[in-house]
Amino acid sequence: MPSSPSVPEPAADPQAVEPAAIERARRLTDAVTRLRRALRSSIRTDYPWESLPMAQVELLQTLAAAPLRVGELAARQRLAPNTVSGLVGKLLDAGFVDRQTDPGDRRTARIALTPAGRLQLDDWQRAHERRIASALDTLSPADRDAVMLALPALENLARALAGPAHG
């Protein structure tokens, strides 16, 4: 009886993830989402002046290090350039950023934080720090320690997610 040609085993899907890993990711995603939502909501309740959308805050945070062109901002924020242009327009109208001539290429402009933008960003940061400090104080010492001990791993996770493989 002739032997039948061997059928190769299907290759393991390199994108396949173990169910336990998916469950951990789901729980972390849920916790991070709820944490961000609670922080946004509580800040607006505790500090009614806080009305800057998170996307604008993130642009201000990026510009705090150095002025950038819109394309560079878009790449760093992983947003479309036209989206960043719209956000920059709102920040320009608010007086939080301004356009500067790029010394390396006088045909282009860099977006820079203004003193008013720096003040707004600093106020935003202090308000969030006070709110988080207050919330941390409500936790048991064990929970507070667990949160603080998790920070290096969460920072590593953020770097891993920001890496080129996840863009």
Phi and psi in radians as a Rosetta constraint file:
Dihedral C 1 N 2 CA 2 C 2 CIRCULARHARMONIC -1.210 0.35
Dihedral N 2 CA 2 C 2 N 3 CIRCULARHARMONIC 2.517 0.35
Dihedral C 2 N 3 CA 3 C 3 CIRCULARHARMONIC -1.364 0.35
Dihedral N 3 CA 3 C 3 N 4 CIRCULARHARMONIC 2.492 0.35
Dihedral C 3 N 4 CA 4 C 4 CIRCULARHARMONIC -1.386 0.35
Dihedral N 4 CA 4 C 4 N 5 CIRCULARHARMONIC 2.564 0.35
Dihedral C 4 N 5 CA 5 C 5 CIRCULARHARMONIC -1.057 0.35
Dihedral N 5 CA 5 C 5 N 6 CIRCULARHARMONIC 2.474 0.35
Dihedral C 5 N 6 CA 6 C 6 CIRCULARHARMONIC -1.293 0.35
Dihedral N 6 CA 6 C 6 N 7 CIRCULARHARMONIC 2.411 0.35
Dihedral C 6 N 7 CA 7 C 7 CIRCULARHARMONIC -1.692 0.35
Dihedral N 7 CA 7 C 7 N 8 CIRCULARHARMONIC 2.130 0.35
Dihedral C 7 N 8 CA 8 C 8 CIRCULARHARMONIC -1.156 0.35
Dihedral N 8 CA 8 C 8 N 9 CIRCULARHARMONIC 2.567 0.35
Dihedral C 8 N 9 CA 9 C 9 CIRCULARHARMONIC -1.155 0.35
Dihedral N 9 CA 9 C 9 N 10 CIRCULARHARMONIC 2.475 0.35
Dihedral C 9 N 10 CA 10 C 10 CIRCULARHARMONIC -1.101 0.35
Dihedral N 10 CA 10 C 10 N 11 CIRCULARHARMONIC 2.404 0.35
Dihedral C 10 N 11 CA 11 C 11 CIRCULARHARMONIC -1.199 0.35
Dihedral N 11 CA 11 C 11 N 12 CIRCULARHARMONIC 2.546 0.35
Dihedral C 11 N 12 CA 12 C 12 CIRCULARHARMONIC -1.147 0.35
Dihedral N 12 CA 12 C 12 N 13 CIRCULARHARMONIC 2.383 0.35
Dihedral C 12 N 13 CA 13 C 13 CIRCULARHARMONIC -1.223 0.35
Dihedral N 13 CA 13 C 13 N 14 CIRCULARHARMONIC 2.041 0.35
Dihedral C 13 N 14 CA 14 C 14 CIRCULARHARMONIC -1.139 0.35
Dihedral N 14 CA 14 C 14 N 15 CIRCULARHARMONIC -0.312 0.35
Dihedral C 14 N 15 CA 15 C 15 CIRCULARHARMONIC -1.553 0.35
Dihedral N 15 CA 15 C 15 N 16 CIRCULARHARMONIC -0.162 0.35
Dihedral C 15 N 16 CA 16 C 16 CIRCULARHARMONIC -1.153 0.35
Dihedral N 16 CA 16 C 16 N 17 CIRCULARHARMONIC 2.449 0.35
Dihedral C 16 N 17 CA 17 C 17 CIRCULARHARMONIC -2.221 0.35
Dihedral N 17 CA 17 C 17 N 18 CIRCULARHARMONIC 2.429 0.35
Dihedral C 17 N 18 CA 18 C 18 CIRCULARHARMONIC -1.027 0.35
Dihedral N 18 CA 18 C 18 N 19 CIRCULARHARMONIC 2.522 0.35
Dihedral C 18 N 19 CA 19 C 19 CIRCULARHARMONIC -0.973 0.35
Dihedral N 19 CA 19 C 19 N 20 CIRCULARHARMONIC -0.656 0.35
Dihedral C 19 N 20 CA 20 C 20 CIRCULARHARMONIC -1.127 0.35
Dihedral N 20 CA 20 C 20 N 21 CIRCULARHARMONIC -0.656 0.35
Dihedral C 20 N 21 CA 21 C 21 CIRCULARHARMONIC -1.187 0.35
Dihedral N 21 CA 21 C 21 N 22 CIRCULARHARMONIC -0.672 0.35
Dihedral C 21 N 22 CA 22 C 22 CIRCULARHARMONIC -1.112 0.35
Dihedral N 22 CA 22 C 22 N 23 CIRCULARHARMONIC -0.720 0.35
Dihedral C 22 N 23 CA 23 C 23 CIRCULARHARMONIC -1.136 0.35
Dihedral N 23 CA 23 C 23 N 24 CIRCULARHARMONIC -0.732 0.35
Dihedral C 23 N 24 CA 24 C 24 CIRCULARHARMONIC -1.075 0.35
Dihedral N 24 CA 24 C 24 N 25 CIRCULARHARMONIC -0.755 0.35
Dihedral C 24 N 25 CA 25 C 25 CIRCULARHARMONIC -1.117 0.35
Dihedral N 25 CA 25 C 25 N 26 CIRCULARHARMONIC -0.716 0.35
Dihedral C 25 N 26 CA 26 C 26 CIRCULARHARMONIC -1.070 0.35
Dihedral N 26 CA 26 C 26 N 27 CIRCULARHARMONIC -0.809 0.35
Dihedral C 26 N 27 CA 27 C 27 CIRCULARHARMONIC -1.103 0.35
Dihedral N 27 CA 27 C 27 N 28 CIRCULARHARMONIC -0.736 0.35
Dihedral C 27 N 28 CA 28 C 28 CIRCULARHARMONIC -1.162 0.35
Dihedral N 28 CA 28 C 28 N 29 CIRCULARHARMONIC -0.762 0.35
Dihedral C 28 N 29 CA 29 C 29 CIRCULARHARMONIC -1.033 0.35
Dihedral N 29 CA 29 C 29 N 30 CIRCULARHARMONIC -0.786 0.35
Dihedral C 29 N 30 CA 30 C 30 CIRCULARHARMONIC -1.079 0.35
Dihedral N 30 CA 30 C 30 N 31 CIRCULARHARMONIC -0.797 0.35
Dihedral C 30 N 31 CA 31 C 31 CIRCULARHARMONIC -1.127 0.35
Dihedral N 31 CA 31 C 31 N 32 CIRCULARHARMONIC -0.769 0.35
Dihedral C 31 N 32 CA 32 C 32 CIRCULARHARMONIC -1.128 0.35
Dihedral N 32 CA 32 C 32 N 33 CIRCULARHARMONIC -0.738 0.35
Dihedral C 32 N 33 CA 33 C 33 CIRCULARHARMONIC -1.083 0.35
Dihedral N 33 CA 33 C 33 N 34 CIRCULARHARMONIC -0.824 0.35
Dihedral C 33 N 34 CA 34 C 34 CIRCULARHARMONIC -1.133 0.35
Dihedral N 34 CA 34 C 34 N 35 CIRCULARHARMONIC -0.672 0.35
Dihedral C 34 N 35 CA 35 C 35 CIRCULARHARMONIC -1.099 0.35
Dihedral N 35 CA 35 C 35 N 36 CIRCULARHARMONIC -0.828 0.35
Dihedral C 35 N 36 CA 36 C 36 CIRCULARHARMONIC -1.092 0.35
Dihedral N 36 CA 36 C 36 N 37 CIRCULARHARMONIC -0.766 0.35
Dihedral C 36 N 37 CA 37 C 37 CIRCULARHARMONIC -1.104 0.35
Dihedral N 37 CA 37 C 37 N 38 CIRCULARHARMONIC -0.785 0.35
Dihedral C 37 N 38 CA 38 C 38 CIRCULARHARMONIC -1.122 0.35
Dihedral N 38 CA 38 C 38 N 39 CIRCULARHARMONIC -0.700 0.35
Dihedral C 38 N 39 CA 39 C 39 CIRCULARHARMONIC -1.141 0.35
Dihedral N 39 CA 39 C 39 N 40 CIRCULARHARMONIC -0.827 0.35
Dihedral C 39 N 40 CA 40 C 40 CIRCULARHARMONIC -1.017 0.35
Dihedral N 40 CA 40 C 40 N 41 CIRCULARHARMONIC -0.816 0.35
Dihedral C 40 N 41 CA 41 C 41 CIRCULARHARMONIC -1.142 0.35
Dihedral N 41 CA 41 C 41 N 42 CIRCULARHARMONIC -0.788 0.35
Dihedral C 41 N 42 CA 42 C 42 CIRCULARHARMONIC -1.195 0.35
Dihedral N 42 CA 42 C 42 N 43 CIRCULARHARMONIC -0.624 0.35
Dihedral C 42 N 43 CA 43 C 43 CIRCULARHARMONIC -1.127 0.35
Dihedral N 43 CA 43 C 43 N 44 CIRCULARHARMONIC -0.746 0.35
Dihedral C 43 N 44 CA 44 C 44 CIRCULARHARMONIC -1.202 0.35
Dihedral N 44 CA 44 C 44 N 45 CIRCULARHARMONIC -0.483 0.35
Dihedral C 44 N 45 CA 45 C 45 CIRCULARHARMONIC -1.340 0.35
Dihedral N 45 CA 45 C 45 N 46 CIRCULARHARMONIC -0.828 0.35
Dihedral C 45 N 46 CA 46 C 46 CIRCULARHARMONIC -1.324 0.35
Dihedral N 46 CA 46 C 46 N 47 CIRCULARHARMONIC -0.549 0.35
Dihedral C 46 N 47 CA 47 C 47 CIRCULARHARMONIC -2.288 0.35
Dihedral N 47 CA 47 C 47 N 48 CIRCULARHARMONIC 1.443 0.35
Dihedral C 47 N 48 CA 48 C 48 CIRCULARHARMONIC -1.025 0.35
Dihedral N 48 CA 48 C 48 N 49 CIRCULARHARMONIC -0.410 0.35
Dihedral C 48 N 49 CA 49 C 49 CIRCULARHARMONIC -1.201 0.35
Dihedral N 49 CA 49 C 49 N 50 CIRCULARHARMONIC -0.302 0.35
Dihedral C 49 N 50 CA 50 C 50 CIRCULARHARMONIC -1.312 0.35
Dihedral N 50 CA 50 C 50 N 51 CIRCULARHARMONIC 1.787 0.35
Dihedral C 50 N 51 CA 51 C 51 CIRCULARHARMONIC -2.293 0.35
Dihedral N 51 CA 51 C 51 N 52 CIRCULARHARMONIC 0.079 0.35
Dihedral C 51 N 52 CA 52 C 52 CIRCULARHARMONIC -1.261 0.35
Dihedral N 52 CA 52 C 52 N 53 CIRCULARHARMONIC 2.136 0.35
Dihedral C 52 N 53 CA 53 C 53 CIRCULARHARMONIC -1.086 0.35
Dihedral N 53 CA 53 C 53 N 54 CIRCULARHARMONIC 2.604 0.35
Dihedral C 53 N 54 CA 54 C 54 CIRCULARHARMONIC -1.012 0.35
Dihedral N 54 CA 54 C 54 N 55 CIRCULARHARMONIC -0.654 0.35
Dihedral C 54 N 55 CA 55 C 55 CIRCULARHARMONIC -1.070 0.35
Dihedral N 55 CA 55 C 55 N 56 CIRCULARHARMONIC -0.661 0.35
Dihedral C 55 N 56 CA 56 C 56 CIRCULARHARMONIC -1.241 0.35
Dihedral N 56 CA 56 C 56 N 57 CIRCULARHARMONIC -0.698 0.35
Dihedral C 56 N 57 CA 57 C 57 CIRCULARHARMONIC -1.042 0.35
Dihedral N 57 CA 57 C 57 N 58 CIRCULARHARMONIC -0.774 0.35
Dihedral C 57 N 58 CA 58 C 58 CIRCULARHARMONIC -1.101 0.35
Dihedral N 58 CA 58 C 58 N 59 CIRCULARHARMONIC -0.630 0.35
Dihedral C 58 N 59 CA 59 C 59 CIRCULARHARMONIC -1.150 0.35
Dihedral N 59 CA 59 C 59 N 60 CIRCULARHARMONIC -0.759 0.35
Dihedral C 59 N 60 CA 60 C 60 CIRCULARHARMONIC -1.059 0.35
Dihedral N 60 CA 60 C 60 N 61 CIRCULARHARMONIC -0.731 0.35
Dihedral C 60 N 61 CA 61 C 61 CIRCULARHARMONIC -1.066 0.35
Dihedral N 61 CA 61 C 61 N 62 CIRCULARHARMONIC -0.724 0.35
Dihedral C 61 N 62 CA 62 C 62 CIRCULARHARMONIC -1.158 0.35
Dihedral N 62 CA 62 C 62 N 63 CIRCULARHARMONIC -0.717 0.35
Dihedral C 62 N 63 CA 63 C 63 CIRCULARHARMONIC -1.292 0.35
Dihedral N 63 CA 63 C 63 N 64 CIRCULARHARMONIC -0.280 0.35
Dihedral C 63 N 64 CA 64 C 64 CIRCULARHARMONIC -1.083 0.35
Dihedral N 64 CA 64 C 64 N 65 CIRCULARHARMONIC -0.500 0.35
Dihedral C 64 N 65 CA 65 C 65 CIRCULARHARMONIC -1.339 0.35
Dihedral N 65 CA 65 C 65 N 66 CIRCULARHARMONIC -0.736 0.35
Dihedral C 65 N 66 CA 66 C 66 CIRCULARHARMONIC -3.024 0.35
Dihedral N 66 CA 66 C 66 N 67 CIRCULARHARMONIC 2.660 0.35
Dihedral C 66 N 67 CA 67 C 67 CIRCULARHARMONIC -1.105 0.35
Dihedral N 67 CA 67 C 67 N 68 CIRCULARHARMONIC 2.560 0.35
Dihedral C 67 N 68 CA 68 C 68 CIRCULARHARMONIC -2.438 0.35
Dihedral N 68 CA 68 C 68 N 69 CIRCULARHARMONIC 2.731 0.35
Dihedral C 68 N 69 CA 69 C 69 CIRCULARHARMONIC -1.325 0.35
Dihedral N 69 CA 69 C 69 N 70 CIRCULARHARMONIC 2.770 0.35
Dihedral C 69 N 70 CA 70 C 70 CIRCULARHARMONIC -0.987 0.35
Dihedral N 70 CA 70 C 70 N 71 CIRCULARHARMONIC -0.750 0.35
Dihedral C 70 N 71 CA 71 C 71 CIRCULARHARMONIC -1.067 0.35
Dihedral N 71 CA 71 C 71 N 72 CIRCULARHARMONIC -0.688 0.35
Dihedral C 71 N 72 CA 72 C 72 CIRCULARHARMONIC -1.174 0.35
Dihedral N 72 CA 72 C 72 N 73 CIRCULARHARMONIC -0.728 0.35
Dihedral C 72 N 73 CA 73 C 73 CIRCULARHARMONIC -1.058 0.35
Dihedral N 73 CA 73 C 73 N 74 CIRCULARHARMONIC -0.774 0.35
Dihedral C 73 N 74 CA 74 C 74 CIRCULARHARMONIC -1.057 0.35
Dihedral N 74 CA 74 C 74 N 75 CIRCULARHARMONIC -0.764 0.35
Dihedral C 74 N 75 CA 75 C 75 CIRCULARHARMONIC -1.126 0.35
Dihedral N 75 CA 75 C 75 N 76 CIRCULARHARMONIC -0.763 0.35
Dihedral C 75 N 76 CA 76 C 76 CIRCULARHARMONIC -1.169 0.35
Dihedral N 76 CA 76 C 76 N 77 CIRCULARHARMONIC -0.617 0.35
Dihedral C 76 N 77 CA 77 C 77 CIRCULARHARMONIC -1.559 0.35
Dihedral N 77 CA 77 C 77 N 78 CIRCULARHARMONIC -0.122 0.35
Dihedral C 77 N 78 CA 78 C 78 CIRCULARHARMONIC 1.001 0.35
Dihedral N 78 CA 78 C 78 N 79 CIRCULARHARMONIC 0.822 0.35
Dihedral C 78 N 79 CA 79 C 79 CIRCULARHARMONIC -2.173 0.35
Dihedral N 79 CA 79 C 79 N 80 CIRCULARHARMONIC 2.821 0.35
Dihedral C 79 N 80 CA 80 C 80 CIRCULARHARMONIC -1.217 0.35
Dihedral N 80 CA 80 C 80 N 81 CIRCULARHARMONIC 2.481 0.35
Dihedral C 80 N 81 CA 81 C 81 CIRCULARHARMONIC -0.954 0.35
Dihedral N 81 CA 81 C 81 N 82 CIRCULARHARMONIC -0.651 0.35
Dihedral C 81 N 82 CA 82 C 82 CIRCULARHARMONIC -1.184 0.35
Dihedral N 82 CA 82 C 82 N 83 CIRCULARHARMONIC -0.551 0.35
Dihedral C 82 N 83 CA 83 C 83 CIRCULARHARMONIC -1.148 0.35
Dihedral N 83 CA 83 C 83 N 84 CIRCULARHARMONIC -0.793 0.35
Dihedral C 83 N 84 CA 84 C 84 CIRCULARHARMONIC -1.124 0.35
Dihedral N 84 CA 84 C 84 N 85 CIRCULARHARMONIC -0.683 0.35
Dihedral C 84 N 85 CA 85 C 85 CIRCULARHARMONIC -1.029 0.35
Dihedral N 85 CA 85 C 85 N 86 CIRCULARHARMONIC -0.735 0.35
Dihedral C 85 N 86 CA 86 C 86 CIRCULARHARMONIC -1.112 0.35
Dihedral N 86 CA 86 C 86 N 87 CIRCULARHARMONIC -0.759 0.35
Dihedral C 86 N 87 CA 87 C 87 CIRCULARHARMONIC -1.130 0.35
Dihedral N 87 CA 87 C 87 N 88 CIRCULARHARMONIC -0.742 0.35
Dihedral C 87 N 88 CA 88 C 88 CIRCULARHARMONIC -1.071 0.35
Dihedral N 88 CA 88 C 88 N 89 CIRCULARHARMONIC -0.712 0.35
Dihedral C 88 N 89 CA 89 C 89 CIRCULARHARMONIC -0.994 0.35
Dihedral N 89 CA 89 C 89 N 90 CIRCULARHARMONIC -0.750 0.35
Dihedral C 89 N 90 CA 90 C 90 CIRCULARHARMONIC -1.153 0.35
Dihedral N 90 CA 90 C 90 N 91 CIRCULARHARMONIC -0.707 0.35
Dihedral C 90 N 91 CA 91 C 91 CIRCULARHARMONIC -1.194 0.35
Dihedral N 91 CA 91 C 91 N 92 CIRCULARHARMONIC -0.608 0.35
Dihedral C 91 N 92 CA 92 C 92 CIRCULARHARMONIC -1.107 0.35
Dihedral N 92 CA 92 C 92 N 93 CIRCULARHARMONIC -0.817 0.35
Dihedral C 92 N 93 CA 93 C 93 CIRCULARHARMONIC -1.046 0.35
Dihedral N 93 CA 93 C 93 N 94 CIRCULARHARMONIC -0.619 0.35
Dihedral C 93 N 94 CA 94 C 94 CIRCULARHARMONIC -1.380 0.35
Dihedral N 94 CA 94 C 94 N 95 CIRCULARHARMONIC -0.214 0.35
Dihedral C 94 N 95 CA 95 C 95 CIRCULARHARMONIC 1.441 0.35
Dihedral N 95 CA 95 C 95 N 96 CIRCULARHARMONIC 0.256 0.35
Dihedral C 95 N 96 CA 96 C 96 CIRCULARHARMONIC -1.518 0.35
Dihedral N 96 CA 96 C 96 N 97 CIRCULARHARMONIC -0.345 0.35
Dihedral C 96 N 97 CA 97 C 97 CIRCULARHARMONIC -2.406 0.35
Dihedral N 97 CA 97 C 97 N 98 CIRCULARHARMONIC 2.848 0.35
Dihedral C 97 N 98 CA 98 C 98 CIRCULARHARMONIC -2.453 0.35
Dihedral N 98 CA 98 C 98 N 99 CIRCULARHARMONIC 2.929 0.35
Dihedral C 98 N 99 CA 99 C 99 CIRCULARHARMONIC -1.689 0.35
Dihedral N 99 CA 99 C 99 N 100 CIRCULARHARMONIC 2.361 0.35
Dihedral C 99 N 100 CA 100 C 100 CIRCULARHARMONIC -2.186 0.35
Dihedral N 100 CA 100 C 100 N 101 CIRCULARHARMONIC 2.576 0.35
Dihedral C 100 N 101 CA 101 C 101 CIRCULARHARMONIC -1.172 0.35
Dihedral N 101 CA 101 C 101 N 102 CIRCULARHARMONIC 2.347 0.35
Dihedral C 101 N 102 CA 102 C 102 CIRCULARHARMONIC -1.334 0.35
Dihedral N 102 CA 102 C 102 N 103 CIRCULARHARMONIC 2.053 0.35
Dihedral C 102 N 103 CA 103 C 103 CIRCULARHARMONIC -1.093 0.35
Dihedral N 103 CA 103 C 103 N 104 CIRCULARHARMONIC -0.440 0.35
Dihedral C 103 N 104 CA 104 C 104 CIRCULARHARMONIC -1.415 0.35
Dihedral N 104 CA 104 C 104 N 105 CIRCULARHARMONIC -0.387 0.35
Dihedral C 104 N 105 CA 105 C 105 CIRCULARHARMONIC -2.675 0.35
Dihedral N 105 CA 105 C 105 N 106 CIRCULARHARMONIC 1.692 0.35
Dihedral C 105 N 106 CA 106 C 106 CIRCULARHARMONIC -1.143 0.35
Dihedral N 106 CA 106 C 106 N 107 CIRCULARHARMONIC -0.148 0.35
Dihedral C 106 N 107 CA 107 C 107 CIRCULARHARMONIC -1.446 0.35
Dihedral N 107 CA 107 C 107 N 108 CIRCULARHARMONIC -0.259 0.35
Dihedral C 107 N 108 CA 108 C 108 CIRCULARHARMONIC -2.015 0.35
Dihedral N 108 CA 108 C 108 N 109 CIRCULARHARMONIC 2.842 0.35
Dihedral C 108 N 109 CA 109 C 109 CIRCULARHARMONIC -2.055 0.35
Dihedral N 109 CA 109 C 109 N 110 CIRCULARHARMONIC 2.621 0.35
Dihedral C 109 N 110 CA 110 C 110 CIRCULARHARMONIC -1.888 0.35
Dihedral N 110 CA 110 C 110 N 111 CIRCULARHARMONIC 2.605 0.35
Dihedral C 110 N 111 CA 111 C 111 CIRCULARHARMONIC -1.717 0.35
Dihedral N 111 CA 111 C 111 N 112 CIRCULARHARMONIC 2.273 0.35
Dihedral C 111 N 112 CA 112 C 112 CIRCULARHARMONIC -2.232 0.35
Dihedral N 112 CA 112 C 112 N 113 CIRCULARHARMONIC 2.602 0.35
Dihedral C 112 N 113 CA 113 C 113 CIRCULARHARMONIC -1.236 0.35
Dihedral N 113 CA 113 C 113 N 114 CIRCULARHARMONIC 2.361 0.35
Dihedral C 113 N 114 CA 114 C 114 CIRCULARHARMONIC -1.603 0.35
Dihedral N 114 CA 114 C 114 N 115 CIRCULARHARMONIC 2.934 0.35
Dihedral C 114 N 115 CA 115 C 115 CIRCULARHARMONIC -0.979 0.35
Dihedral N 115 CA 115 C 115 N 116 CIRCULARHARMONIC -0.664 0.35
Dihedral C 115 N 116 CA 116 C 116 CIRCULARHARMONIC -1.135 0.35
Dihedral N 116 CA 116 C 116 N 117 CIRCULARHARMONIC -0.663 0.35
Dihedral C 116 N 117 CA 117 C 117 CIRCULARHARMONIC -1.153 0.35
Dihedral N 117 CA 117 C 117 N 118 CIRCULARHARMONIC -0.721 0.35
Dihedral C 117 N 118 CA 118 C 118 CIRCULARHARMONIC -1.082 0.35
Dihedral N 118 CA 118 C 118 N 119 CIRCULARHARMONIC -0.756 0.35
Dihedral C 118 N 119 CA 119 C 119 CIRCULARHARMONIC -1.097 0.35
Dihedral N 119 CA 119 C 119 N 120 CIRCULARHARMONIC -0.780 0.35
Dihedral C 119 N 120 CA 120 C 120 CIRCULARHARMONIC -1.071 0.35
Dihedral N 120 CA 120 C 120 N 121 CIRCULARHARMONIC -0.778 0.35
Dihedral C 120 N 121 CA 121 C 121 CIRCULARHARMONIC -1.123 0.35
Dihedral N 121 CA 121 C 121 N 122 CIRCULARHARMONIC -0.750 0.35
Dihedral C 121 N 122 CA 122 C 122 CIRCULARHARMONIC -1.107 0.35
Dihedral N 122 CA 122 C 122 N 123 CIRCULARHARMONIC -0.745 0.35
Dihedral C 122 N 123 CA 123 C 123 CIRCULARHARMONIC -1.076 0.35
Dihedral N 123 CA 123 C 123 N 124 CIRCULARHARMONIC -0.770 0.35
Dihedral C 123 N 124 CA 124 C 124 CIRCULARHARMONIC -1.035 0.35
Dihedral N 124 CA 124 C 124 N 125 CIRCULARHARMONIC -0.817 0.35
Dihedral C 124 N 125 CA 125 C 125 CIRCULARHARMONIC -1.083 0.35
Dihedral N 125 CA 125 C 125 N 126 CIRCULARHARMONIC -0.809 0.35
Dihedral C 125 N 126 CA 126 C 126 CIRCULARHARMONIC -1.098 0.35
Dihedral N 126 CA 126 C 126 N 127 CIRCULARHARMONIC -0.728 0.35
Dihedral C 126 N 127 CA 127 C 127 CIRCULARHARMONIC -1.076 0.35
Dihedral N 127 CA 127 C 127 N 128 CIRCULARHARMONIC -0.747 0.35
Dihedral C 127 N 128 CA 128 C 128 CIRCULARHARMONIC -1.189 0.35
Dihedral N 128 CA 128 C 128 N 129 CIRCULARHARMONIC -0.697 0.35
Dihedral C 128 N 129 CA 129 C 129 CIRCULARHARMONIC -1.092 0.35
Dihedral N 129 CA 129 C 129 N 130 CIRCULARHARMONIC -0.746 0.35
Dihedral C 129 N 130 CA 130 C 130 CIRCULARHARMONIC -1.107 0.35
Dihedral N 130 CA 130 C 130 N 131 CIRCULARHARMONIC -0.738 0.35
Dihedral C 130 N 131 CA 131 C 131 CIRCULARHARMONIC -1.147 0.35
Dihedral N 131 CA 131 C 131 N 132 CIRCULARHARMONIC -0.767 0.35
Dihedral C 131 N 132 CA 132 C 132 CIRCULARHARMONIC -1.198 0.35
Dihedral N 132 CA 132 C 132 N 133 CIRCULARHARMONIC -0.711 0.35
Dihedral C 132 N 133 CA 133 C 133 CIRCULARHARMONIC -1.046 0.35
Dihedral N 133 CA 133 C 133 N 134 CIRCULARHARMONIC -0.739 0.35
Dihedral C 133 N 134 CA 134 C 134 CIRCULARHARMONIC -1.095 0.35
Dihedral N 134 CA 134 C 134 N 135 CIRCULARHARMONIC -0.772 0.35
Dihedral C 134 N 135 CA 135 C 135 CIRCULARHARMONIC -1.158 0.35
Dihedral N 135 CA 135 C 135 N 136 CIRCULARHARMONIC -0.722 0.35
Dihedral C 135 N 136 CA 136 C 136 CIRCULARHARMONIC -1.056 0.35
Dihedral N 136 CA 136 C 136 N 137 CIRCULARHARMONIC -0.620 0.35
Dihedral C 136 N 137 CA 137 C 137 CIRCULARHARMONIC -1.145 0.35
Dihedral N 137 CA 137 C 137 N 138 CIRCULARHARMONIC -0.346 0.35
Dihedral C 137 N 138 CA 138 C 138 CIRCULARHARMONIC -1.446 0.35
Dihedral N 138 CA 138 C 138 N 139 CIRCULARHARMONIC -0.238 0.35
Dihedral C 138 N 139 CA 139 C 139 CIRCULARHARMONIC -1.405 0.35
Dihedral N 139 CA 139 C 139 N 140 CIRCULARHARMONIC 2.759 0.35
Dihedral C 139 N 140 CA 140 C 140 CIRCULARHARMONIC -1.164 0.35
Dihedral N 140 CA 140 C 140 N 141 CIRCULARHARMONIC 2.719 0.35
Dihedral C 140 N 141 CA 141 C 141 CIRCULARHARMONIC -0.968 0.35
Dihedral N 141 CA 141 C 141 N 142 CIRCULARHARMONIC -0.641 0.35
Dihedral C 141 N 142 CA 142 C 142 CIRCULARHARMONIC -1.151 0.35
Dihedral N 142 CA 142 C 142 N 143 CIRCULARHARMONIC -0.772 0.35
Dihedral C 142 N 143 CA 143 C 143 CIRCULARHARMONIC -1.152 0.35
Dihedral N 143 CA 143 C 143 N 144 CIRCULARHARMONIC -0.725 0.35
Dihedral C 143 N 144 CA 144 C 144 CIRCULARHARMONIC -1.067 0.35
Dihedral N 144 CA 144 C 144 N 145 CIRCULARHARMONIC -0.771 0.35
Dihedral C 144 N 145 CA 145 C 145 CIRCULARHARMONIC -1.094 0.35
Dihedral N 145 CA 145 C 145 N 146 CIRCULARHARMONIC -0.709 0.35
Dihedral C 145 N 146 CA 146 C 146 CIRCULARHARMONIC -1.094 0.35
Dihedral N 146 CA 146 C 146 N 147 CIRCULARHARMONIC -0.728 0.35
Dihedral C 146 N 147 CA 147 C 147 CIRCULARHARMONIC -1.079 0.35
Dihedral N 147 CA 147 C 147 N 148 CIRCULARHARMONIC -0.817 0.35
Dihedral C 147 N 148 CA 148 C 148 CIRCULARHARMONIC -1.171 0.35
Dihedral N 148 CA 148 C 148 N 149 CIRCULARHARMONIC -0.651 0.35
Dihedral C 148 N 149 CA 149 C 149 CIRCULARHARMONIC -1.197 0.35
Dihedral N 149 CA 149 C 149 N 150 CIRCULARHARMONIC -0.445 0.35
Dihedral C 149 N 150 CA 150 C 150 CIRCULARHARMONIC -1.376 0.35
Dihedral N 150 CA 150 C 150 N 151 CIRCULARHARMONIC -0.278 0.35
Dihedral C 150 N 151 CA 151 C 151 CIRCULARHARMONIC -0.998 0.35
Dihedral N 151 CA 151 C 151 N 152 CIRCULARHARMONIC -0.829 0.35
Dihedral C 151 N 152 CA 152 C 152 CIRCULARHARMONIC -1.026 0.35
Dihedral N 152 CA 152 C 152 N 153 CIRCULARHARMONIC -0.713 0.35
Dihedral C 152 N 153 CA 153 C 153 CIRCULARHARMONIC -1.170 0.35
Dihedral N 153 CA 153 C 153 N 154 CIRCULARHARMONIC -0.686 0.35
Dihedral C 153 N 154 CA 154 C 154 CIRCULARHARMONIC -1.151 0.35
Dihedral N 154 CA 154 C 154 N 155 CIRCULARHARMONIC -0.666 0.35
Dihedral C 154 N 155 CA 155 C 155 CIRCULARHARMONIC -1.122 0.35
Dihedral N 155 CA 155 C 155 N 156 CIRCULARHARMONIC -0.710 0.35
Dihedral C 155 N 156 CA 156 C 156 CIRCULARHARMONIC -1.118 0.35
Dihedral N 156 CA 156 C 156 N 157 CIRCULARHARMONIC -0.697 0.35
Dihedral C 156 N 157 CA 157 C 157 CIRCULARHARMONIC -1.095 0.35
Dihedral N 157 CA 157 C 157 N 158 CIRCULARHARMONIC -0.744 0.35
Dihedral C 157 N 158 CA 158 C 158 CIRCULARHARMONIC -1.073 0.35
Dihedral N 158 CA 158 C 158 N 159 CIRCULARHARMONIC -0.729 0.35
Dihedral C 158 N 159 CA 159 C 159 CIRCULARHARMONIC -1.123 0.35
Dihedral N 159 CA 159 C 159 N 160 CIRCULARHARMONIC -0.713 0.35
Dihedral C 159 N 160 CA 160 C 160 CIRCULARHARMONIC -1.118 0.35
Dihedral N 160 CA 160 C 160 N 161 CIRCULARHARMONIC -0.704 0.35
Dihedral C 160 N 161 CA 161 C 161 CIRCULARHARMONIC -1.222 0.35
Dihedral N 161 CA 161 C 161 N 162 CIRCULARHARMONIC -0.515 0.35
Dihedral C 161 N 162 CA 162 C 162 CIRCULARHARMONIC -1.419 0.35
Dihedral N 162 CA 162 C 162 N 163 CIRCULARHARMONIC -0.192 0.35
Dihedral C 162 N 163 CA 163 C 163 CIRCULARHARMONIC -1.144 0.35
Dihedral N 163 CA 163 C 163 N 164 CIRCULARHARMONIC 2.854 0.35
Dihedral C 163 N 164 CA 164 C 164 CIRCULARHARMONIC -1.065 0.35
Dihedral N 164 CA 164 C 164 N 165 CIRCULARHARMONIC -0.470 0.35
Dihedral C 164 N 165 CA 165 C 165 CIRCULARHARMONIC -1.191 0.35
Dihedral N 165 CA 165 C 165 N 166 CIRCULARHARMONIC -0.326 0.35
Dihedral C 165 N 166 CA 166 C 166 CIRCULARHARMONIC -1.933 0.35
Dihedral N 166 CA 166 C 166 N 167 CIRCULARHARMONIC 0.327 0.35
